[in-house]
Amino acid sequence: ETSPKAEPAAAGGAEAKAPAGQPTNPMEAMAQAAQAAQAMAGAQQKQFGPVVNWRKLAPFVPQKIGDFAAAGELEGSTAGMGGMQTTNVKRRYKADKRELRLEITDTSLVPMLRTGFAMARTVTEDSTKGLKKGVEVDGAPGLLEWRARNKRGKLAVLAGGRFIVELRLTPTDDPQEVVKIAKTLDLDQLAKVK
C-alpha cells in the first residue's frame, strides 16, 4: 500500500529535478551533458569573453625564436561544437638537429583544459627517468617536464588564466632550457588579448 503513495512523489521529484548522475535513458543523459556544457561555457564567456580568432594569436607564434627558425607554415584554427569553442595556433622550429614546437590554445570556453592543467601542476617527480614539477614563468603558472630517455623538455604555461602556451624541445640536456625559451615570448601581451 505504501508503493502507490511513494510513486507519485518519486515521479514528481524526478520531473522537478532529475538527478544528473542517474538519467532515465541515454538520450536524456546526452541532453543533460550538453546543457551542463553550455551552462559552463556561458559562465566562462562572462569571465573571459568569447574565444579569440586564431589570427589574433598568430603574432605570438613568430618566424624565429632565439636560434630556432620556423620549419613550415603556421597552423591555426577556431572551431566549436555546441557551447564549447577553442582556438589554436602552432608551429615547428628547427636549429641544426634540434626541434622546437610551440602551440597556443585559448581555453576560455573549455574549462576542463584548465582544470587538467591545474591538477597536473600538483604532481612532482624527480627520478632517473626525468622530472615533473610546477614552475612560475614571469608570474604565470607553468608545468615543466623533462624525460631523460629522449632528452625532451616540455613546458605548459597558463597566460592570463586562459591561454595555454606549450613548448616542446628535443633534444635538450637542460630541463630549464625550455623555461628560458618561454621567457623570450611576450606572455604579458598574450594575456591581454581579447
N, CA, C and O of each residue as an XYZ file, in Angstrom:
776
protein
N       0.817     -1.208      0.000
C       0.000      0.000      0.000
C       0.853      1.261      0.000
O       0.420      2.307     -0.483
N       2.067      1.163      0.542
C       2.914      2.351      0.558
C       3.474      2.665     -0.811
O       3.814      3.817     -1.081
N       3.584      1.656     -1.705
C       4.170      1.859     -3.027
C       3.405      2.877     -3.861
O       4.021      3.783     -4.422
N       2.048      2.756     -3.965
C       1.337      3.732     -4.794
C       1.522      5.164     -4.312
O       1.615      6.085     -5.124
N       1.575      5.358     -2.997
C       1.778      6.714     -2.481
C       3.183      7.215     -2.775
O       3.378      8.398     -3.053
N       4.164      6.315     -2.716
C       5.552      6.711     -2.950
C       5.797      7.039     -4.401
O       6.593      7.926     -4.708
N       5.109      6.322     -5.329
C       5.360      6.511     -6.764
C       5.097      7.937     -7.232
O       5.959      8.525     -7.886
N       3.925      8.521     -6.917
C       3.699      9.892     -7.391
C       4.720     10.876     -6.843
O       5.160     11.781     -7.553
N       5.096     10.704     -5.587
C       6.090     11.611     -5.002
C       7.415     11.476     -5.718
O       8.068     12.472     -6.025
N       7.820     10.215     -5.990
C       9.086      9.982     -6.684
C       9.020     10.528     -8.096
O       9.963     11.153     -8.581
N       7.874     10.281     -8.759
C       7.734     10.761    -10.136
C       7.749     12.280    -10.163
O       8.392     12.885    -11.022
N       7.039     12.898     -9.222
C       7.022     14.362     -9.162
C       8.411     14.911     -8.919
O       8.804     15.907     -9.526
N       9.165     14.262     -8.026
C      10.532     14.692     -7.745
C      11.410     14.564     -8.961
O      12.260     15.418     -9.213
N      11.209     13.482     -9.733
C      12.032     13.254    -10.928
C      11.732     14.311    -11.974
O      12.637     14.786    -12.660
N      10.425     14.692    -12.102
C      10.074     15.708    -13.094
C      10.631     17.065    -12.692
O      11.114     17.821    -13.534
N      10.562     17.367    -11.410
C      11.020     18.666    -10.939
C      12.532     18.795    -11.019
O      13.054     19.847    -11.387
N      13.235     17.717    -10.673
C      14.692     17.801    -10.638
C      15.286     16.416    -10.884
O      15.442     15.633     -9.947
N      15.613     16.114    -12.125
C      16.182     14.810    -12.453
C      17.617     14.741    -11.960
O      18.399     15.661    -12.200
N      17.975     13.658    -11.270
C      19.356     13.547    -10.789
C      20.331     13.463    -11.961
O      20.150     12.660    -12.876
N      21.357     14.296    -11.921
C      22.322     14.369    -13.034
C      23.039     13.048    -13.250
O      23.343     12.693    -14.389
N      23.314     12.318    -12.186
C      24.075     11.072    -12.314
C      23.243      9.872    -12.703
O      23.790      8.807    -12.991
N      21.881     10.030    -12.717
C      21.016      8.881    -12.993
C      19.951      9.216    -14.027
O      18.766      9.238    -13.697
N      20.350      9.479    -15.286
C      19.349      9.761    -16.306
C      18.545      8.505    -16.625
O      19.030      7.387    -16.450
N      17.298      8.699    -17.099
C      16.431      7.562    -17.374
C      16.783      6.871    -18.688
O      16.475      5.691    -18.857
N      17.419      7.574    -19.619
C      17.831      6.929    -20.872
C      19.059      7.638    -21.447
O      19.374      8.756    -21.042
N      19.751      6.994    -22.388
C      20.990      7.586    -22.929
C      20.795      8.937    -23.613
O      21.655      9.812    -23.514
N      19.661      9.111    -24.313
C      19.422     10.394    -24.987
C      19.260     11.521    -23.957
O      19.718     12.645    -24.163
N      18.602     11.188    -22.851
C      18.435     12.173    -21.782
C      19.789     12.522    -21.168
O      20.060     13.678    -20.841
N      20.630     11.504    -21.020
C      21.977     11.735    -20.475
C      22.765     12.675    -21.377
O      23.437     13.588    -20.897
N      22.679     12.449    -22.693
C      23.388     13.321    -23.636
C      22.842     14.745    -23.576
O      23.609     15.706    -23.633
N      21.538     14.883    -23.464
C      20.924     16.212    -23.388
C      21.373     16.933    -22.126
O      21.673     18.127    -22.159
N      21.420     16.195    -20.999
C      21.867     16.798    -19.741
C      23.323     17.237    -19.829
O      23.681     18.314    -19.352
N      24.161     16.403    -20.438
C      25.583     16.744    -20.585
C      25.743     17.990    -21.456
O      26.552     18.865    -21.149
N      24.977     18.068    -22.535
C      25.047     19.230    -23.423
C      24.600     20.498    -22.702
O      25.215     21.553    -22.858
N      23.515     20.395    -21.900
C      23.037     21.553    -21.142
C      24.077     22.008    -20.128
O      24.310     23.205    -19.958
N      24.707     21.038    -19.449
C      25.735     21.380    -18.459
C      26.915     22.068    -19.131
O      27.447     23.049    -18.612
N      27.325     21.548    -20.298
C      28.454     22.143    -21.033
C      28.119     23.567    -21.462
O      28.961     24.460    -21.364
N      26.893     23.782    -21.938
C      26.502     25.123    -22.373
C      26.434     26.092    -21.195
O      26.828     27.252    -21.316
N      25.934     25.613    -20.054
C      25.878     26.472    -18.862
C      27.282     26.859    -18.413
O      27.532     28.011    -18.059
N      28.202     25.884    -18.431
C      29.579     26.155    -18.022
C      30.238     27.114    -19.005
O      30.946     28.039    -18.605
N      29.997     26.885    -20.299
C      30.570     27.765    -21.319
C      30.033     29.185    -21.169
O      30.768     30.154    -21.357
N      28.735     29.309    -20.826
C      28.152     30.639    -20.618
C      28.820     31.370    -19.468
O      29.099     32.565    -19.559
N      29.076     30.646    -18.380
C      29.754     31.254    -17.233
C      31.175     31.671    -17.593
O      31.639     32.735    -17.183
N      31.863     30.828    -18.364
C      33.227     31.145    -18.780
C      33.249     32.342    -19.726
O      34.168     33.159    -19.679
N      32.232     32.443    -20.588
C      32.193     33.561    -21.529
C      32.022     34.876    -20.775
O      32.577     35.897    -21.182
N      31.254     34.863    -19.674
C      31.114     36.074    -18.868
C      32.453     36.473    -18.261
O      32.756     37.660    -18.143
N      33.257     35.476    -17.874
C      34.555     35.764    -17.250
C      35.576     36.255    -18.269
O      36.246     37.264    -18.045
N      35.698     35.538    -19.398
C      36.759     35.833    -20.370
C      36.265     36.478    -21.662
O      37.058     37.085    -22.383
N      34.985     36.360    -21.968
C      34.507     36.756    -23.281
C      34.627     35.571    -24.226
O      35.094     34.507    -23.819
N      34.214     35.732    -25.487
C      34.304     34.615    -26.431
C      35.759     34.292    -26.760
O      36.659     35.099    -26.525
N      35.970     33.095    -27.309
C      37.333     32.756    -27.727
C      37.760     33.736    -28.815
O      36.937     34.211    -29.598
N      39.044     34.027    -28.853
C      39.544     34.917    -29.898
C      39.768     34.108    -31.163
O      39.988     32.898    -31.104
N      39.713     34.771    -32.296
C      40.015     34.100    -33.552
C      41.511     33.790    -33.595
O      42.318     34.528    -33.028
N      41.874     32.713    -34.261
C      43.275     32.278    -34.305
C      44.194     33.357    -34.879
O      45.379     33.394    -34.547
N      43.670     34.227    -35.726
C      44.505     35.290    -36.325
C      45.058     36.248    -35.271
O      46.126     36.831    -35.458
N      44.322     36.413    -34.152
C      44.811     37.287    -33.078
C      45.979     36.657    -32.319
O      46.766     37.370    -31.696
N      46.099     35.340    -32.366
C      47.194     34.649    -31.681
C      48.412     34.451    -32.584
O      49.509     34.178    -32.097
N      48.221     34.588    -33.892
C      49.316     34.357    -34.850
C      50.575     35.181    -34.560
O      51.673     34.645    -34.715
N      50.481     36.462    -34.144
C      51.694     37.236    -33.866
C      52.544     36.674    -32.723
O      53.728     36.995    -32.617
N      51.945     35.835    -31.867
C      52.685     35.264    -30.737
C      53.388     33.957    -31.101
O      54.007     33.310    -30.256
N      53.279     33.589    -32.367
C      53.972     32.413    -32.898
C      54.858     32.915    -34.045
O      54.521     32.746    -35.216
N      55.993     33.534    -33.697
C      56.811     34.240    -34.692
C      57.577     33.305    -35.637
O      57.566     32.084    -35.480
N      58.241     33.920    -36.621
C      59.073     33.170    -37.570
C      60.332     32.626    -36.908
O      60.880     31.608    -37.333
N      60.788     33.323    -35.853
C      62.046     32.947    -35.209
C      61.920     33.083    -33.702
O      61.344     34.049    -33.200
N      62.468     32.097    -32.978
C      62.536     32.151    -31.514
C      63.977     31.825    -31.147
O      64.392     30.668    -31.215
N      64.736     32.838    -30.759
C      66.155     32.623    -30.453
C      66.887     32.072    -31.666
O      66.840     32.664    -32.744
N      67.574     30.925    -31.493
C      68.300     30.289    -32.605
C      67.384     29.452    -33.488
O      67.825     28.949    -34.522
N      66.135     29.293    -33.110
C      65.210     28.422    -33.836
C      64.445     29.198    -34.903
O      63.852     30.240    -34.626
N      64.467     28.668    -36.143
C      63.731     29.281    -37.252
C      62.548     28.393    -37.616
O      62.613     27.170    -37.496
N      61.465     29.026    -38.063
C      60.262     28.279    -38.432
C      60.577     27.244    -39.496
O      61.271     27.533    -40.470
N      60.059     26.030    -39.303
C      60.238     24.936    -40.262
C      58.861     24.548    -40.763
O      58.358     23.473    -40.436
N      58.260     25.401    -41.542
C      56.905     25.166    -42.020
C      56.012     26.332    -41.677
O      56.392     27.255    -40.956
N      54.823     26.260    -42.214
C      53.862     27.344    -42.034
C      53.172     27.265    -40.680
O      53.097     26.204    -40.061
N      52.674     28.401    -40.238
C      51.843     28.482    -39.054
C      50.533     27.740    -39.321
O      49.951     27.874    -40.398
N      50.070     26.960    -38.345
C      48.765     26.308    -38.432
C      47.847     26.970    -37.417
O      48.227     27.128    -36.257
N      46.640     27.362    -37.832
C      45.707     27.998    -36.920
C      44.285     27.575    -37.198
O      43.921     27.311    -38.344
N      43.467     27.509    -36.140
C      42.055     27.177    -36.315
C      41.239     27.682    -35.140
O      41.722     27.766    -34.011
N      39.989     28.015    -35.434
C      38.993     28.326    -34.418
C      37.814     27.422    -34.729
O      37.260     27.483    -35.826
N      37.426     26.588    -33.780
C      36.371     25.605    -34.029
C      35.510     25.449    -32.793
O      35.935     25.772    -31.683
N      34.292     24.952    -32.987
C      33.404     24.764    -31.850
C      32.404     23.665    -32.082
O      32.162     23.236    -33.210
N      31.818     23.211    -30.965
C      30.752     22.228    -31.006
C      29.843     22.511    -29.815
O      30.281     22.440    -28.667
N      28.596     22.826    -30.081
C      27.684     23.193    -29.001
C      28.185     24.472    -28.351
O      28.476     25.449    -29.042
N      28.286     24.474    -27.036
C      28.773     25.646    -26.325
C      30.280     25.697    -26.199
O      30.830     26.695    -25.731
N      30.967     24.619    -26.616
C      32.424     24.561    -26.491
C      33.077     25.135    -27.743
O      32.660     24.850    -28.865
N      34.104     25.945    -27.530
C      34.852     26.523    -28.641
C      36.306     26.644    -28.247
O      36.615     26.976    -27.103
N      37.204     26.379    -29.181
C      38.634     26.577    -28.921
C      39.284     27.242    -30.114
O      38.826     27.136    -31.252
N      40.373     27.933    -29.808
C      41.229     28.494    -30.844
C      42.627     27.973    -30.583
O      43.074     27.889    -29.439
N      43.311     27.624    -31.662
C      44.624     27.008    -31.530
C      45.535     27.489    -32.646
O      45.128     27.560    -33.805
N      46.797     27.826    -32.282
C      47.826     28.121    -33.283
C      49.078     27.331    -32.912
O      49.371     27.136    -31.732
N      49.812     26.878    -33.926
C      51.036     26.125    -33.643
C      52.021     26.217    -34.796
O      51.666     26.513    -35.937
N      53.292     25.948    -34.443
C      54.357     25.991    -35.449
C      55.542     25.165    -34.970
O      55.799     25.046    -33.772
N      56.269     24.589    -35.954
C      57.503     23.843    -35.667
C      58.690     24.716    -36.018
O      58.637     25.526    -36.942
N      59.773     24.535    -35.258
C      61.014     25.283    -35.475
C      62.194     24.315    -35.476
O      62.140     23.242    -34.874
N      63.259     24.718    -36.164
C      64.478     23.902    -36.208
C      65.692     24.771    -35.936
O      65.722     25.954    -36.273
N      66.697     24.155    -35.315
C      68.021     24.759    -35.136
C      69.003     23.599    -35.179
O      69.090     22.825    -34.226
N      69.740     23.472    -36.270
C      70.598     22.307    -36.510
C      69.744     21.041    -36.440
O      68.785     20.895    -37.198
N      70.093     20.121    -35.528
C      69.319     18.874    -35.429
C      68.316     18.910    -34.289
O      67.801     17.873    -33.868
N      68.048     20.085    -33.802
C      67.109     20.232    -32.688
C      65.764     20.758    -33.183
O      65.689     21.500    -34.162
N      64.716     20.359    -32.487
C      63.373     20.784    -32.878
C      62.640     21.404    -31.692
O      62.731     20.931    -30.559
N      61.914     22.474    -31.988
C      61.084     23.162    -31.001
C      59.677     23.243    -31.572
O      59.487     23.550    -32.749
N      58.703     22.965    -30.730
C      57.301     23.114    -31.129
C      56.635     24.095    -30.175
O      56.827     24.024    -28.961
N      55.854     25.007    -30.733
C      55.115     25.992    -29.942
C      53.641     25.887    -30.313
O      53.281     25.881    -31.490
N      52.800     25.805    -29.296
C      51.354     25.733    -29.514
C      50.654     26.609    -28.471
O      50.986     26.563    -27.287
N      49.678     27.408    -28.926
C      48.898     28.261    -28.028
C      47.428     27.917    -28.215
O      46.931     27.871    -29.341
N      46.732     27.675    -27.101
C      45.316     27.322    -27.140
C      44.525     28.263    -26.238
O      44.873     28.461    -25.073
N      43.457     28.842    -26.787
C      42.549     29.667    -25.994
C      41.521     28.732    -25.364
O      40.692     28.150    -26.064
N      41.579     28.590    -24.049
C      40.711     27.652    -23.328
C      39.525     28.345    -22.673
O      38.873     27.752    -21.813
N      39.227     29.585    -23.056
C      38.230     30.364    -22.323
C      36.883     29.664    -22.222
O      36.193     29.833    -21.217
N      36.478     28.883    -23.221
C      35.193     28.192    -23.168
C      35.342     26.686    -22.948
O      34.372     25.942    -23.093
N      36.544     26.234    -22.601
C      36.756     24.810    -22.310
C      37.479     24.700    -20.966
O      38.684     24.454    -20.918
N      36.734     24.885    -19.881
C      37.361     24.898    -18.562
C      38.042     23.588    -18.187
O      38.944     23.580    -17.349
N      37.616     22.459    -18.805
C      38.249     21.171    -18.482
C      39.746     21.192    -18.780
O      40.525     20.543    -18.082
N      40.151     21.929    -19.807
C      41.578     22.007    -20.139
C      42.356     22.699    -19.027
O      43.452     22.269    -18.667
N      41.786     23.770    -18.484
C      42.459     24.471    -17.383
C      42.459     23.641    -16.106
O      43.427     23.661    -15.345
N      41.375     22.914    -15.874
C      41.295     22.057    -14.689
C      42.352     20.966    -14.760
O      43.037     20.694    -13.774
N      42.485     20.340    -15.930
C      43.506     19.301    -16.113
C      44.908     19.851    -15.912
O      45.766     19.192    -15.325
N      45.133     21.060    -16.402
C      46.428     21.720    -16.233
C      46.716     21.956    -14.750
O      47.812     21.667    -14.270
N      45.728     22.483    -14.032
C      45.906     22.771    -12.597
C      46.190     21.493    -11.812
O      47.022     21.493    -10.904
N      45.502     20.407    -12.158
C      45.731     19.133    -11.467
C      47.126     18.597    -11.769
O      47.811     18.107    -10.872
N      47.547     18.688    -13.021
C      48.871     18.183    -13.415
C      49.982     18.934    -12.686
O      51.027     18.353    -12.393
N      49.772     20.212    -12.392
C      50.799     21.013    -11.696
C      51.065     20.534    -10.270
O      52.110     20.840     -9.695
N      50.125     19.786     -9.702
C      50.303     19.319     -8.328
C      51.198     18.081     -8.255
O      51.647     17.703     -7.173
N      51.457     17.456     -9.392
C      52.301     16.250     -9.430
C      53.767     16.668     -9.456
O      54.143     17.569    -10.205
N      54.596     16.018     -8.640
C      56.034     16.270     -8.688
C      56.760     14.948     -8.859
O      56.368     13.923     -8.303
N      57.826     14.998     -9.640
C      58.650     13.810     -9.879
C      60.086     14.254    -10.088
O      60.346     15.225    -10.800
N      61.001     13.556     -9.478
C      62.432     13.740     -9.716
C      63.037     12.348     -9.634
O      63.210     11.798     -8.546
N      63.360     11.780    -10.794
C      63.824     10.391    -10.832
C      64.858     10.214    -11.934
O      65.193     11.160    -12.646
N      65.352      9.003    -12.062
C      66.299      8.700    -13.138
C      65.629      8.835    -14.496
O      66.307      9.012    -15.509
N      64.304      8.752    -14.526
C      63.570      8.872    -15.795
C      63.378     10.325    -16.217
O      63.191     10.616    -17.399
N      63.425     11.236    -15.243
C      63.230     12.639    -15.582
C      62.631     13.410    -14.437
O      62.733     13.008    -13.278
N      61.996     14.534    -14.770
C      61.371     15.343    -13.727
C      60.074     15.937    -14.216
O      59.821     16.063    -15.415
N      59.252     16.300    -13.232
C      57.971     16.955    -13.499
C      57.683     17.815    -12.284
O      57.723     17.333    -11.152
N      57.390     19.095    -12.515
C      57.103     19.970    -11.380
C      56.410     21.244    -11.840
O      56.532     21.657    -12.993
N      55.678     21.859    -10.912
C      55.068     23.146    -11.171
C      56.129     24.236    -11.090
O      57.002     24.196    -10.223
N      56.050     25.208    -11.994
C      57.000     26.323    -12.022
C      56.232     27.620    -12.256
O      55.044     27.602    -12.575
N      56.917     28.729    -12.095
C      56.363     30.048    -12.431
C      57.209     30.614    -13.574
O      58.438     30.546    -13.534
N      56.552     31.168    -14.587
C      57.247     31.793    -15.711
C      56.744     33.224    -15.819
O      55.633     33.468    -16.291
N      57.562     34.159    -15.381
C      57.176     35.574    -15.370
C      55.822     35.776    -14.680
O      54.981     36.538    -15.157
N      55.626     35.095    -13.567
C      54.408     35.244    -12.779
C      53.254     34.353    -13.204
O      52.237     34.292    -12.513
N      53.390     33.661    -14.328
C      52.316     32.774    -14.803
C      52.592     31.337    -14.349
O      53.745     30.907    -14.342
N      51.546     30.586    -13.969
C      51.754     29.204    -13.541
C      52.152     28.323    -14.715
O      51.626     28.456    -15.820
N      53.092     27.419    -14.453
C      53.552     26.524    -15.508
C      53.795     25.118    -14.992
O      53.870     24.890    -13.785
N      53.916     24.182    -15.914
C      54.233     22.796    -15.601
C      55.419     22.392    -16.478
O      55.328     22.390    -17.705
N      56.528     22.051    -15.825
C      57.755     21.674    -16.526
C      57.937     20.167    -16.464
O      57.790     19.559    -15.404
N      58.258     19.566    -17.606
C      58.558     18.136    -17.674
C      59.832     17.941    -18.480
O      60.094     18.676    -19.432
N      60.618     16.951    -18.096
C      61.815     16.587    -18.869
C      61.989     15.077    -18.779
O      61.909     14.501    -17.694
N      62.227     14.437    -19.919
C      62.403     12.993    -19.983
C      63.830     12.674    -20.406
O      64.303     13.137    -21.444
N      64.511     11.872    -19.583
C      65.917     11.533    -19.825
C      66.092     10.664    -21.061
O      67.066     10.826    -21.797
N      65.164      9.744    -21.298
C      65.317      8.774    -22.393
C      65.431      9.455    -23.757
O      66.327      9.131    -24.537
N      64.545     10.382    -24.044
C      64.597     11.058    -25.353
C      65.065     12.507    -25.256
O      65.033     13.240    -26.245
N      65.507     12.928    -24.046
C      66.031     14.290    -23.826
C      65.027     15.351    -24.270
O      65.384     16.347    -24.899
N      63.770     15.113    -23.927
C      62.724     16.047    -24.341
C      62.284     16.923    -23.177
O      61.939     16.427    -22.105
N      62.301     18.231    -23.406
C      61.791     19.183    -22.434
C      60.418     19.654    -22.874
O      60.184     19.899    -24.058
N      59.518     19.778    -21.923
C      58.159     20.226    -22.240
C      57.718     21.200    -21.159
O      57.918     20.961    -19.969
N      57.118     22.297    -21.588
C      56.625     23.295    -20.655
C      55.254     23.757    -21.110
O      55.050     24.070    -22.283
N      54.310     23.798    -20.168
C      52.994     24.381    -20.426
C      52.821     25.537    -19.451
O      53.069     25.393    -18.254
N      52.394     26.686    -19.972
C      52.202     27.891    -19.148
C      50.790     28.398    -19.395
O      50.317     28.402    -20.532
N      50.110     28.830    -18.323
C      48.771     29.390    -18.448
C      48.875     30.915    -18.369
O      49.067     31.479    -17.292
N      48.746     31.566    -19.512
C      48.868     33.030    -19.589
C      47.490     33.668    -19.493
O      46.562     33.269    -20.197
N      47.361     34.656    -18.622
C      46.113     35.381    -18.479
C      44.959     34.530    -17.986
O      43.800     34.921    -18.129
N      45.251     33.378    -17.410
C      44.210     32.498    -16.901
C      43.441     31.755    -17.966
O      42.509     31.015    -17.650
N      43.819     31.939    -19.251
C      43.031     31.317    -20.320
C      43.849     30.713    -21.461
O      43.391     29.758    -22.088
N      45.042     31.237    -21.753
C      45.831     30.746    -22.887
C      46.878     29.739    -22.406
O      47.764     30.088    -21.626
N      46.779     28.501    -22.867
C      47.808     27.510    -22.544
C      48.866     27.575    -23.640
O      48.591     27.319    -24.812
N      50.078     27.922    -23.229
C      51.219     28.010    -24.146
C      52.077     26.779    -23.882
O      52.572     26.583    -22.773
N      52.247     25.951    -24.913
C      53.010     24.719    -24.735
C      54.239     24.731    -25.638
O      54.149     24.991    -26.838
N      55.381     24.446    -25.033
C      56.649     24.351    -25.766
C      57.211     22.950    -25.577
O      57.206     22.419    -24.467
N      57.694     22.351    -26.662
C      58.362     21.042    -26.603
C      59.708     21.188    -27.296
O      59.781     21.652    -28.434
N      60.763     20.794    -26.615
C      62.128     20.937    -27.134
C      62.832     19.586    -27.108
O      62.868     18.915    -26.077
N      63.395     19.188    -28.262
C      64.111     17.923    -28.386
C      65.328     18.092    -29.280
O      65.199     18.694    -30.346
N      66.484     17.605    -28.914
C      66.863     17.131    -27.586
C      67.391     18.290    -26.740
O      67.811     19.320    -27.266
N      67.361     18.103    -25.445
C      67.980     19.053    -24.516
C      68.446     18.302    -23.274
O      67.730     17.452    -22.743
N      69.633     18.621    -22.826
C      70.157     18.035    -21.590
C      69.774     18.879    -20.379
O      69.891     18.430    -19.239
N      69.317     20.105    -20.631
C      68.985     21.048    -19.561
C      67.469     21.208    -19.448
O      66.849     21.811    -20.323
N      66.866     20.679    -18.388
C      65.412     20.805    -18.237
C      64.938     22.260    -18.214
O      63.805     22.542    -18.604
N      65.786     23.183    -17.764
C      65.394     24.596    -17.660
C      65.459     25.335    -18.999
O      64.974     26.462    -19.102
N      66.046     24.721    -20.017
C      66.210     25.428    -21.296
C      64.865     25.847    -21.886
O      64.741     26.942    -22.436
N      63.875     24.992    -21.775
C      62.566     25.320    -22.331
C      61.913     26.481    -21.561
O      61.132     27.240    -22.134
N      62.229     26.619    -20.274
C      61.731     27.752    -19.485
C      62.383     29.045    -19.978
O      61.719     30.073    -20.110
N      63.681     28.984    -20.247
C      64.391     30.164    -20.762
C      63.812     30.607    -22.102
O      63.677     31.803    -22.358
N      63.469     29.646    -22.952
C      62.866     29.974    -24.251
C      61.504     30.626    -24.043
O      61.176     31.606    -24.711
N      60.707     30.085    -23.116
C      59.372     30.640    -22.849
C      59.459     32.095    -22.397
O      58.578     32.897    -22.704
N      60.524     32.435    -21.664
C      60.681     33.807    -21.175
C      60.981     34.798    -22.298
O      60.879     36.007    -22.090
N      61.347     34.308    -23.481
C      61.569     35.203    -24.616
C      60.253     35.526    -25.328
O      60.203     36.451    -26.139
N      59.184     34.772    -25.033
C      57.876     35.035    -25.632
C      57.201     36.161    -24.854
O      57.487     36.367    -23.675
N      56.309     36.883    -25.515
C      55.641     38.009    -24.867
C      54.357     37.530    -24.194
O      53.255     37.780    -24.683
N      54.519     36.834    -23.058
C      53.366     36.260    -22.348
C      52.472     37.343    -21.755
O      51.259     37.154    -21.659
N      53.049     38.472    -21.356
C      52.252     39.570    -20.793
C      51.275     40.119    -21.822
O      50.105     40.349    -21.517
N      51.761     40.328    -23.045
C      50.890     40.846    -24.098
C      49.845     39.803    -24.507
O      48.689     40.137    -24.769
N      50.265     38.553    -24.558
C      49.334     37.470    -24.884
C      48.182     37.453    -23.880
O      47.022     37.306    -24.266
N      48.497     37.604    -22.599
C      47.472     37.571    -21.553
C      46.422     38.669    -21.734
O      45.305     38.537    -21.232
N      46.761     39.747    -22.439
C      45.836     40.874    -22.622
C      44.956     40.738    -23.873
O      44.056     41.551    -24.087
N      45.209     39.728    -24.686
C      44.443     39.564    -25.930
C      42.988     39.249    -25.600
O      42.695     38.403    -24.755
N      42.089     39.945    -26.282
C      40.643     39.702    -26.109
C      39.961     39.678    -27.465
O      38.747     39.488    -27.543
